[in-house]
Amino acid sequence: MIAATKMTDDASDDHGLLGDRASAGHALSLLLSAGGDGRIQPDPETGRNRYGTRTIPSASEISFASTTASNVSSQGFAAADGQLKRLFGVDGSHAVAMDQWFAEIRDRIGRHLGCPGSGIVLAASGTDVELLALGLTLALSKRPVTNILIAPEETGSGIPRAAAGRHFADATALGYRVDAGEMLDGISADRIEVRTVAIRNDAGQARGADDIDRDVIALAEDALKRDRDVLLHVLDTSKTGLTAVTRAAARHVAGLAPGRVRVLVDACQFRCGSADLRRDIADGFLVAVTGSKFLAGPPFAGALALPPALADELAVTAPLATGLSHYTALHDWSALMRGRTELEFGSHFNLGLGLRWIAALEQLDPLAAVGADLQRKIRQAFADLVRLRAARLDGALIHADDEGDHIVDRAIVPLTITKGSDAFASLAYTQRLHRSLREDVAGPVCHVGQAVNLGSRTILRIAASATDINAVSARLAEGDIFDRAMQPIADDLDRLFDKWAILSRSVRGV
């Protein structure tokens, strides 16, 4: 595993990373898959990680899988290549200090969130962000903490363990071997309880927002009465595009006991507007984002945004749990925040993480210039294109429970998979269909979002990404009419659904 390293801040003597052993492109591809756990390590034969994606541009492959993982874009790869050369001074200029390089990345993220760059903490994944948020909450709290999760089954498989202060895998992104399920050093199990709130009922139907808010408020009030502090999650976008808790309910809970309630907005899909996230920061909420979902950067690029008041609190609190040093590197934090955490960092920096964020920011920066009305128009057109093709596909349907404004708002279209006579397909059948779409047979390699169980049915997800929206916006700026600007997306959807129809017939006997 290529993980983080303990190099000094001056990287000018390390040209060997880009030397004769491999081409610069191959070296960059390896670095883009470094500094993460086993899920992003490439298979030596296929070059693909466990998500089936690659860290080299793959223009011939069709990708509507930004709910799960994406191949790196050509623009993102070029940006990462330029920054890697700048970092190591191979373009003839003086090498940039590592601390400055990571500060620039944090500043770019912070500008989009309305948060000072000094308040941005980088992390390898959304699950790593959960551990950091919990660690910060425990450091700020003198009481035991009740961690209220929203639909962990629609966020990430490791979230429940991380939310309890436990190692969620056998190795960390920084290369440390740990025992999955065991508590992190410095975190006591009796300080944390995890409570969960569902966003769907047992049949897979979305619950009403008022019902979810009532459950959350009741759990928070109960915890406070038992002299516990609260970490409340707001799920901005689930795997299937749903949202819960409402921001109004979150502000209400935070107001029940100022200083004892922390709110963490899980915006890891990054599908809401930057204005919403700026409001969250202004309200004193923590915000978790990743560059590897809607922004279509390579998988494993997370960040936690801290409101200024919370960052100030850390200056007078206890140090963070020592076990977090296995998950976070020195340059993931600003110099200001490092001085306030008193954490002994086991690694200096995670180069792969920085490069993955560079690739993601290459989409976020131009997206910020696309007006909200145009973004919604493109998302609406995308959803309509998918609906039209799904209606003609024998083997999938848009279930009535999944219709709603969230399909357009979040640009995620869930397709319920069927198997003969419109009977719901099994998870095994759906997973095989998903794998077959990624194979180079019966058409181009096609990526869609991984299978998700919703009650008695299983879905695959087709999602637009910032790459799609930016491309349409660019074609409009060049003078195309709207339908023509959408045509490349329509063509890719045609090829995806043509292949899907062939594969549905071939795997139906499973």
C-alpha positions in Angstrom: 0.0 0.0 0.0 1.2 3.5 -0.8 0.1 5.6 2.1 1.1 8.8 3.7 4.8 9.5 4.5 6.9 11.2 7.1 8.8 13.5 4.7 9.7 17.0 5.7 7.8 19.9 4.4 10.4 20.7 1.7 9.7 18.1 -1.1 12.3 19.5 -3.5 14.6 16.5 -3.2 12.0 13.9 -4.1 12.0 13.9 -7.9 12.3 10.1 -7.8 8.5 9.8 -7.5 8.3 11.0 -11.1 11.5 9.4 -12.3 12.6 6.7 -14.7 10.8 3.8 -13.0 7.5 4.7 -14.6 6.0 7.3 -16.8 4.6 10.4 -15.2 1.1 9.3 -16.0 1.5 5.9 -14.5 3.1 7.4 -11.4 0.2 9.9 -11.0 -2.3 7.1 -11.4 -0.7 5.2 -8.6 -0.6 8.3 -6.4 -4.3 8.9 -7.0 -5.0 5.5 -5.6 -2.7 5.9 -2.6 -3.5 7.0 0.9 -6.8 5.1 1.1 -7.9 1.7 2.4 -8.2 -1.5 0.4 -11.3 -0.3 -1.4 -9.3 2.0 -3.7 -6.2 -0.2 -4.3 -6.1 -1.1 -8.0 -6.2 -4.7 -9.1 -2.8 -5.3 -10.7 -4.4 -7.0 -13.8 -7.3 -4.6 -14.5 -6.1 -1.4 -12.9 -9.6 -1.1 -11.3 -10.4 -0.7 -7.6 -13.3 -2.5 -5.8 -15.7 0.1 -7.2 -14.7 -0.8 -10.7 -13.2 2.6 -11.4 -9.8 3.7 -12.5 -7.4 6.5 -11.8 -6.6 7.3 -15.4 -9.0 9.0 -17.8 -11.2 6.5 -19.6 -13.1 8.5 -22.2 -14.6 5.4 -23.8 -16.4 4.3 -20.6 -19.8 5.7 -19.7 -20.3 6.8 -16.1 -23.5 7.7 -14.3 -22.2 6.3 -11.0 -21.3 9.4 -9.1 -23.5 8.2 -6.1 -20.8 5.5 -5.6 -17.5 6.3 -7.5 -16.2 7.7 -10.8 -13.2 7.3 -13.0 -11.0 10.4 -12.8 -12.0 13.0 -15.5 -9.4 14.1 -18.1 -9.6 17.6 -16.6 -9.1 16.4 -13.1 -6.2 14.2 -14.1 -4.5 17.1 -16.0 -5.0 19.4 -13.0 -3.5 16.8 -10.6 -0.6 16.3 -13.0 0.1 20.0 -13.1 0.0 20.3 -9.3 2.2 17.3 -8.8 4.8 18.8 -11.0 4.5 22.1 -9.2 4.7 20.4 -5.9 8.0 18.7 -6.7 9.4 21.4 -8.9 9.8 19.3 -12.0 8.5 22.0 -14.3 11.6 24.1 -13.6 10.1 26.2 -10.9 11.0 26.1 -7.2 9.1 23.3 -5.4 6.2 24.4 -3.3 6.3 23.7 0.4 4.0 20.9 1.4 2.3 23.0 4.1 1.5 25.7 1.5 0.2 23.2 -1.0 -2.3 21.7 1.4 -3.2 25.1 2.7 -4.2 26.1 -0.9 -6.4 23.0 -1.2 -8.1 23.8 2.1 -8.6 27.4 1.1 -10.3 26.4 -2.2 -12.7 24.1 -0.4 -13.4 26.7 2.3 -14.3 29.4 -0.2 -17.1 27.2 -1.6 -18.4 26.5 1.9 -18.1 30.0 3.4 -15.6 28.6 5.9 -12.0 29.9 6.4 -9.5 27.5 5.0 -8.0 27.2 8.5 -11.3 25.5 9.6 -11.1 22.8 6.9 -9.8 19.4 8.0 -9.1 16.9 5.2 -9.9 13.2 5.6 -9.5 10.2 3.4 -13.3 9.4 3.2 -16.7 10.3 4.6 -16.3 7.5 7.2 -13.0 9.0 8.3 -14.8 12.4 8.6 -17.3 10.7 11.0 -14.5 9.7 13.3 -13.0 13.2 13.3 -16.4 14.8 14.0 -16.9 12.4 16.9 -13.4 13.0 18.2 -13.9 16.7 18.1 -17.3 16.4 19.9 -15.8 14.3 22.6 -13.0 16.8 23.1 -15.5 19.6 23.4 -17.9 17.7 25.7 -17.5 17.0 29.4 -20.4 14.6 29.4 -21.2 11.3 27.6 -22.4 11.8 24.1 -25.4 10.5 22.2 -24.7 10.3 18.5 -27.9 10.4 16.5 -27.5 8.9 13.0 -29.9 9.2 10.2 -30.4 6.1 8.0 -26.8 4.7 8.2 -27.9 2.0 5.7 -28.1 4.9 3.1 -24.8 6.5 4.0 -21.8 4.2 4.4 -21.3 0.6 5.7 -18.6 1.7 8.1 -20.5 4.7 9.6 -22.2 2.8 12.5 -18.8 1.7 13.8 -17.1 5.0 13.3 -20.0 6.8 15.0 -19.4 4.6 18.1 -15.7 5.5 18.1 -14.6 2.1 16.7 -12.2 1.1 13.9 -14.4 0.5 10.9 -11.8 -1.6 9.0 -8.6 -3.6 9.6 -6.4 -0.9 8.1 -6.6 2.9 8.0 -6.0 5.1 5.0 -2.6 6.0 6.4 -1.5 2.4 6.4 -1.9 1.5 10.1 -3.1 -2.0 11.0 -6.0 -1.9 13.5 -8.6 -4.2 14.8 -12.0 -3.6 13.1 -14.7 -3.1 15.7 -12.3 -2.2 18.6 -12.5 1.2 20.2 -9.9 3.8 19.2 -7.3 4.6 21.8 -8.4 7.4 24.0 -12.1 6.8 23.4 -14.1 5.0 26.1 -17.1 3.0 25.0 -19.2 4.2 28.0 -18.9 7.8 26.7 -20.8 7.1 23.5 -24.2 5.7 22.6 -25.4 5.6 19.0 -29.1 6.0 18.2 -30.5 5.7 14.7 -33.5 7.2 12.9 -34.9 5.6 9.7 -35.9 7.6 6.7 -37.8 4.7 5.2 -40.3 2.2 6.6 -40.0 -1.6 6.5 -41.6 -1.6 3.0 -38.9 0.8 1.7 -41.3 3.8 1.5 -39.9 7.2 2.4 -41.1 8.5 5.8 -42.6 11.9 6.2 -40.2 14.7 7.2 -42.4 15.7 10.2 -42.3 12.1 11.6 -38.5 12.0 11.2 -38.1 15.4 12.9 -40.3 14.4 15.8 -38.2 11.2 16.4 -35.0 13.2 16.3 -36.2 15.9 18.7 -37.5 13.2 21.1 -34.1 11.4 21.1 -32.2 14.7 21.6 -34.5 15.8 24.5 -34.2 12.4 26.1 -30.4 12.5 25.9 -30.2 16.0 27.4 -32.5 14.9 30.2 -30.1 12.1 31.0 -27.3 14.6 31.2 -25.7 13.6 27.9 -24.5 15.9 25.1 -25.7 15.3 21.6 -24.1 15.0 18.1 -27.0 15.2 15.6 -26.6 14.3 12.0 -28.5 16.0 9.2 -28.4 13.7 6.1 -28.4 16.2 3.2 -28.5 13.5 0.5 -28.8 9.7 1.1 -27.7 7.1 -1.4 -31.2 7.3 -3.0 -31.4 11.1 -3.0 -33.6 11.6 0.2 -32.9 14.2 2.8 -33.5 14.3 6.6 -33.5 16.0 9.2 -34.9 19.4 8.2 -32.6 22.3 8.8 -35.3 23.9 10.9 -35.5 20.9 13.2 -31.7 20.8 13.5 -31.6 24.5 14.5 -34.4 23.7 17.1 -32.4 20.9 18.6 -29.2 23.0 18.7 -31.2 25.7 20.5 -32.4 23.3 23.2 -29.0 23.4 25.0 -26.4 25.7 23.3 -22.9 24.3 23.7 -24.2 20.8 24.4 -25.6 20.0 21.0 -23.4 19.7 17.9 -24.9 19.4 14.4 -23.1 17.6 11.7 -24.5 18.1 8.2 -23.6 15.0 6.1 -23.3 16.6 2.7 -20.8 13.9 1.5 -22.7 13.5 -1.8 -22.1 17.3 -2.3 -25.4 17.6 -4.2 -26.8 20.6 -2.4 -26.0 24.2 -3.3 -23.0 25.9 -1.8 -25.4 28.6 -0.5 -27.1 25.9 1.7 -23.7 24.8 3.1 -22.7 28.4 3.8 -25.9 28.8 5.8 -25.1 25.6 7.7 -21.6 27.0 8.7 -23.2 30.3 9.6 -25.6 28.4 11.9 -22.7 26.9 13.7 -23.0 23.4 12.1 -20.1 21.2 11.2 -20.3 20.1 7.5 -18.9 16.9 6.0 -18.2 16.8 2.2 -16.4 14.6 -0.2 -15.0 15.3 -3.7 -15.7 11.8 -4.9 -19.4 11.7 -5.4 -21.2 14.5 -7.3 -17.9 16.2 -8.0 -16.8 13.0 -9.7 -13.2 13.0 -8.3 -11.4 9.7 -7.6 -12.8 7.9 -4.6 -11.6 8.8 -1.1 -11.4 12.6 -0.8 -13.2 13.9 2.3 -13.2 17.1 4.3 -14.8 18.4 7.5 -15.6 22.1 7.7 -15.7 23.7 11.2 -17.5 26.9 12.0 -15.2 29.5 13.4 -16.8 29.5 16.9 -16.2 25.8 17.2 -12.6 26.1 16.1 -12.1 28.7 18.8 -13.5 26.4 21.4 -10.9 23.8 20.7 -8.2 26.2 22.0 -9.5 25.6 25.6 -10.5 21.9 25.5 -8.9 18.6 26.1 -6.8 17.1 23.4 -8.2 14.7 20.8 -8.2 11.0 21.3 -4.8 9.6 20.5 -6.3 6.9 18.3 -7.2 9.5 15.7 -3.5 9.9 14.9 -3.9 6.7 12.8 -6.6 8.4 10.6 -5.4 12.0 10.2 -2.1 13.5 9.0 -0.3 16.6 10.1 -1.1 18.6 6.9 -4.7 17.6 6.8 -5.0 20.4 9.4 -4.0 24.1 9.3 -1.2 25.2 11.5 -3.7 27.1 13.6 -5.9 24.0 14.2 -2.9 21.7 14.8 -1.8 23.9 17.6 -5.3 23.5 19.2 -5.7 19.8 18.9 -2.5 18.7 20.7 -2.6 15.5 18.6 0.6 13.6 18.0 0.3 12.9 14.2 1.8 9.6 13.0 2.1 10.8 9.4 3.1 14.1 7.9 0.8 14.2 4.9 -1.4 12.1 2.6 -0.3 13.0 -0.9 -2.9 10.9 -2.7 -5.7 12.6 -0.7 -4.4 16.0 -1.8 -4.2 15.0 -5.5 -7.8 13.5 -5.4 -9.1 16.8 -4.0 -7.3 18.7 -6.8 -9.1 16.5 -9.4 -12.4 17.1 -7.7 -12.0 20.9 -7.3 -11.4 21.0 -11.1 -15.2 20.4 -11.3 -16.3 22.3 -8.3 -14.7 25.6 -9.4 -16.5 25.9 -12.7 -19.7 24.5 -11.2 -19.8 27.6 -8.9 -20.2 29.8 -12.0 -23.3 27.9 -13.3 -26.4 29.6 -12.1 -28.8 27.7 -9.9 -31.7 28.0 -12.4 -29.5 26.5 -15.2 -28.3 23.7 -12.9 -31.9 22.8 -12.1 -32.9 22.9 -15.8 -30.0 20.5 -16.6 -30.9 18.2 -13.7 -34.6 18.2 -14.8 -33.6 17.3 -18.4 -31.3 14.6 -17.2 -34.1 13.0 -15.0 -36.5 13.2 -18.0 -34.0 11.5 -20.3 -33.6 8.7 -17.8 -37.3 8.3 -17.2 -38.0 8.1 -20.9 -35.5 5.3 -21.4 -36.5 3.4 -18.2 -40.1 3.3 -19.4 -39.0 1.3 -22.4 -36.7 -1.1 -20.5 -37.9 -4.5 -19.6 -36.3 -5.3 -16.3 -36.4 -2.0 -14.5 -38.9 0.6 -13.4 -39.1 3.9 -11.5 -41.2 2.8 -8.5 -43.9 5.2 -7.3 -42.3 5.5 -3.9 -39.1 6.9 -5.6 -40.9 9.7 -7.6 -40.6 13.1 -6.2 -38.7 16.4 -6.4 -35.6 14.9 -4.9 -34.9 13.1 -8.2 -34.4 16.4 -9.8 -33.0 18.3 -6.8 -30.2 15.6 -6.3 -30.0 14.3 -9.9 -30.3 10.7 -8.7 -32.7 8.4 -10.4 -33.3 5.1 -8.6 -34.4 2.2 -10.8 -36.1 -0.8 -9.2 -34.8 -3.9 -10.8 -37.4 -6.5 -11.9 -37.1 -10.1 -13.1 -39.9 -11.5 -15.1 -43.6 -10.4 -14.8 -42.4 -7.3 -13.0 -41.5 -9.3 -9.9 -38.8 -7.6 -7.8 -35.3 -9.0 -8.5 -33.1 -10.3 -5.7 -30.0 -8.5 -4.4 -27.8 -11.2 -6.0 -29.4 -10.7 -9.4 -29.1 -7.0 -9.2 -25.4 -7.2 -8.1 -24.6 -9.5 -11.0 -26.4 -7.1 -13.4 -24.3 -4.2 -11.9 -21.1 -6.2 -12.5 -22.0 -7.1 -16.0 -22.6 -3.5 -16.9 -19.0 -2.8 -15.9 -17.6 -5.5 -18.1 -16.4 -5.0 -21.6 -19.1 -7.2 -23.2 -22.3 -6.4 -25.1 -21.3 -2.7 -25.3 -19.1 -0.2 -23.6 -18.1 -0.3 -20.0 -20.9 1.4 -18.1 -20.9 2.5 -14.5 -24.0 3.1 -12.4 -24.5 3.4 -8.7 -24.2 0.2 -6.6 -27.2 -1.9 -5.6 -29.2 -0.7 -2.6 -31.9 -2.7 -0.8 -35.2 -0.8 -0.2 -37.6 -3.2 1.7 -38.6 -6.0 -0.7 -36.9 -4.4 -3.8 -33.4 -3.6 -4.9 -32.4 -0.6 -6.9 -29.5 0.6 -9.1 -29.0 4.3 -9.4 -28.3 6.5 -12.4 -26.9 9.9 -11.4 -25.7 13.0 -13.1 -22.5 14.6 -11.8 -20.9 18.0 -11.8 -18.9 16.9 -14.9 -22.2 16.5 -16.8 -23.5 19.9 -15.7 -20.3 21.7 -16.5 -20.1 20.1 -19.9 -23.6 21.1 -20.8 -23.0 24.6 -19.5 -19.8 24.9 -21.6 -21.6 23.8 -24.8 -24.3 26.4 -24.1 -21.6 29.0 -23.7 -20.2 28.0 -27.1 -23.6 28.7 -28.7 -25.4 25.3 -28.7 -29.1 25.3 -28.2 -30.2 23.4 -25.0 -31.2 20.2 -26.6 -28.0 20.0 -28.6 -26.0 20.7 -25.4 -27.8 17.7 -23.7 -27.3 15.4 -26.7 -24.0 13.8 -25.6 -25.6 12.8 -22.3 -28.6 11.4 -24.2 -26.3 9.4 -26.5 -24.5 7.9 -23.5 -27.8 7.0 -21.9 -28.9 5.3 -25.1 -25.8 3.2 -25.1 -26.2 2.4 -21.4 -29.8 1.3 -21.8 -29.1 -0.6 -25.0 -26.5 -2.7 -23.1 -28.8 -2.9 -20.1 -31.6 -4.5 -22.2 -29.2 -7.1 -23.6 -27.8 -8.0 -20.2 -31.2 -8.2 -18.5 -32.1 -11.0 -20.9 -28.8 -12.8 -20.4 -28.8 -12.7 -16.6 -32.5 -13.3 -16.1 -32.0 -17.0 -15.4 -29.8 -16.3 -12.3 
